[in-house]
Amino acid sequence: MTKAFQPLERAPAYMKVFRAIEAKISDGSLSDGAHLPTEADLCAQFAVTRSTVREGLRLLEQTGLIVRGPAKKFFIRRPVAADIAAAASKSFALGGVTFSEVFDALATMYPEAARLAAKRLPKDKIAALKIVRASLEEAPDKDHEATVAGAVEFFQAIAKGLDNRIMLAMLQSLNIMIGESLRHVIARAPKAKDRILNAQKNLVEAFAARDGALAAEWMAKHIADLKRGYDVAKVGMDEAIL
């Protein structure tokens, strides 16, 4: 008979502490902002040593599920979209995600995000986009980092205005990666800042007019133009971003 399974690995006690608390956070039993019992209380409740509890807490702190507060107390911190996005983009980068993969995702997701934004963005969010664009316009042309920041911040503002936490996390992870990739080419792409400003202007106008089709069209043009910058800069699209 073929052996299909391996013996189960016995988890160390500190890992069981970690998983027990993690489960309570996941199911909502421990709400965001609530504080954990003291180390002594946890030792008593889990019937383990203080060093075991401390190691479990260390893992929870490393994963961002708890934060250390005053008087050495630990508080629950449920992940927000920015945490999820940062973790996802880091995982993708470590996995060797390529320029081509990022642009395929941008070209697929952001035109539809723009279409939705034209329907959903309130006036104050559209005004915020105008401020982002104005800041980029005022930045010196040779300040390439400001151009990258302005391009990414505009994408971020759209993502935040959709009022959808899942889309926000997904789009923000792309925004982080597009920022890293743009740093490779902005200085070598002619009139990059002017082309970005033009796309942003037309997108803002489409959002203000509540024209989803036009917003999607301009976002598709914007993504395609960004990709042309990589072609001009002779960046290999199959290369890893980081």
QUIHUHU-V712803 format. One record per residue. N is the residue number from 0. RES is the residue in three letters. PSI is psi in whole degrees, 0 to 359 (999 if undefined). Layout:
{{N	RES	PSI} {N	RES	PSI}}
This chain:
{{0	MET	130} {1	THR	135} {2	LYS	110} {3	ALA	336} {4	PHE	152} {5	GLN	155} {6	PRO	143} {7	LEU	137} {8	GLU	132} {9	ARG	116} {10	ALA	140} {11	PRO	160} {12	ALA	319} {13	TYR	327} {14	MET	325} {15	LYS	324} {16	VAL	312} {17	PHE	310} {18	ARG	325} {19	ALA	316} {20	ILE	319} {21	GLU	319} {22	ALA	320} {23	LYS	326} {24	ILE	317} {25	SER	320} {26	ASP	2} {27	GLY	359} {28	SER	325} {29	LEU	108} {30	SER	163} {31	ASP	129} {32	GLY	345} {33	ALA	150} {34	HIS	147} {35	LEU	157} {36	PRO	164} {37	THR	165} {38	GLU	319} {39	ALA	318} {40	ASP	318} {41	LEU	321} {42	CYS	317} {43	ALA	317} {44	GLN	320} {45	PHE	348} {46	ALA	49} {47	VAL	173} {48	THR	164} {49	ARG	322} {50	SER	325} {51	THR	315} {52	VAL	316} {53	ARG	322} {54	GLU	321} {55	GLY	319} {56	LEU	323} {57	ARG	318} {58	LEU	319} {59	LEU	321} {60	GLU	320} {61	GLN	325} {62	THR	358} {63	GLY	13} {64	LEU	340} {65	ILE	156} {66	VAL	150} {67	ARG	128} {68	GLY	199} {69	PRO	155} {70	ALA	32} {71	LYS	21} {72	LYS	149} {73	PHE	137} {74	PHE	148} {75	ILE	135} {76	ARG	96} {77	ARG	140} {78	PRO	138} {79	VAL	175} {80	ALA	321} {81	ALA	323} {82	ASP	316} {83	ILE	317} {84	ALA	316} {85	ALA	317} {86	ALA	318} {87	ALA	314} {88	SER	323} {89	LYS	318} {90	SER	317} {91	PHE	316} {92	ALA	315} {93	LEU	332} {94	GLY	0} {95	GLY	29} {96	VAL	141} {97	THR	166} {98	PHE	318} {99	SER	317} {100	GLU	319} {101	VAL	316} {102	PHE	328} {103	ASP	317} {104	ALA	316} {105	LEU	314} {106	ALA	334} {107	THR	317} {108	MET	321} {109	TYR	326} {110	PRO	320} {111	GLU	327} {112	ALA	320} {113	ALA	321} {114	ARG	317} {115	LEU	322} {116	ALA	323} {117	ALA	333} {118	LYS	328} {119	ARG	331} {120	LEU	121} {121	PRO	169} {122	LYS	323} {123	ASP	329} {124	LYS	324} {125	ILE	321} {126	ALA	323} {127	ALA	323} {128	LEU	322} {129	LYS	323} {130	ILE	319} {131	VAL	314} {132	ARG	318} {133	ALA	321} {134	SER	319} {135	LEU	320} {136	GLU	325} {137	GLU	343} {138	ALA	145} {139	PRO	141} {140	ASP	328} {141	LYS	0} {142	ASP	83} {143	HIS	330} {144	GLU	324} {145	ALA	324} {146	THR	316} {147	VAL	312} {148	ALA	320} {149	GLY	321} {150	ALA	315} {151	VAL	319} {152	GLU	325} {153	PHE	314} {154	PHE	318} {155	GLN	317} {156	ALA	323} {157	ILE	313} {158	ALA	317} {159	LYS	330} {160	GLY	351} {161	LEU	343} {162	ASP	46} {163	ASN	109} {164	ARG	327} {165	ILE	312} {166	MET	323} {167	LEU	314} {168	ALA	318} {169	MET	314} {170	LEU	323} {171	GLN	326} {172	SER	323} {173	LEU	320} {174	ASN	319} {175	ILE	316} {176	MET	324} {177	ILE	327} {178	GLY	315} {179	GLU	321} {180	SER	324} {181	LEU	331} {182	ARG	341} {183	HIS	337} {184	VAL	340} {185	ILE	317} {186	ALA	336} {187	ARG	353} {188	ALA	120} {189	PRO	134} {190	LYS	36} {191	ALA	316} {192	LYS	315} {193	ASP	320} {194	ARG	323} {195	ILE	316} {196	LEU	321} {197	ASN	316} {198	ALA	317} {199	GLN	319} {200	LYS	313} {201	ASN	327} {202	LEU	315} {203	VAL	318} {204	GLU	321} {205	ALA	320} {206	PHE	314} {207	ALA	326} {208	ALA	357} {209	ARG	36} {210	ASP	93} {211	GLY	320} {212	ALA	317} {213	LEU	322} {214	ALA	316} {215	ALA	321} {216	GLU	316} {217	TRP	328} {218	MET	321} {219	ALA	319} {220	LYS	318} {221	HIS	314} {222	ILE	317} {223	ALA	322} {224	ASP	322} {225	LEU	319} {226	LYS	323} {227	ARG	328} {228	GLY	324} {229	TYR	324} {230	ASP	316} {231	VAL	320} {232	ALA	0} {233	LYS	43} {234	VAL	129} {235	GLY	119} {236	MET	344} {237	ASP	3} {238	GLU	152} {239	ALA	142} {240	ILE	318} {241	LEU	999}}
